[in-house]
Amino acid sequence: MAFAVVVDLYISAEEYLKWYSHSAQDVYTTARDGRSVRFPAKILQRFVTREGIKGSFLITFDETHKFQDIVRL
């Protein structure tokens, strides 16, 4: 069964570059419902601006906890 979480993120451009430059790096954060979430930093690439990444995102995973999709809310 697939599941989704909503996360609120603020990551500076400099911090994101540190993560992204290491292809195996994951982002660790807490979802709005209190669950701990880990996902690859590379999924955020399309949301990076000069200021970094800021906003709320809906992240969907499959039944094996593999990333499926991310949408800015």
N, C-alpha and C positions, 0 to 999 in steps of 0.2 A: 504494500500500500504506500503510495507516494504521500509526502507531507511537505508543508511549507512553513516558513518562519518569516516574521517581519523584524528587520533590524534597522536601527538608526545609527548612521555612521558619520563621523567627521574625521577624515584622514588628510593630513596636509600633503601637498604635492611631494615634498621632500621625503616624508615617511613612506608614502606609497612607492616612490622610486626605489627605496631601500628594499622593500618587499619584492617588487616586481623584478629587480635585477637578479634576484635569487629565485630561479624558476620553481623551486620546490617549496617556497614559502607559503604559508597559510595565514589567513586572518582569523584570529580568535576574538569572539565578541559574545555579547549576551543578547538574545532575542527579547522582544517586548514581553513575552510570556515567561521570561526568567530562564529559559533553556540556554545552555552553553552551545555555541555554534562555531564550527570550524569550516572554512571553505578556502579554495585557492585564490590568492590575490589577483591572479590574471583575469578572473571573471569580472573584475571591476574596471578593467582597462577602458572600456567605452564610456565610462562615466567620469573620467578624470578631466578636470579643468585646470587652469593655472593655479587656482586656489586649492586644488586637491579634489577630494570626494566628500560631498556633503549631501545628506538626504536620508530618506526612508526607502527601504528596498524590500521587496517580497522575493524570497529565494525558495525555489522548489527543488526537492531532492526525491530520488526514486526510493523504492523499498529497500535497496541495499545502501542507502545513504549517499548515493552518488549524485553530484550536482546535475540538475536538469535545466534550470532557467533562472534568470534574475530580471526583475522589472522594477524601475523606479516608481515609487508611489507619489 
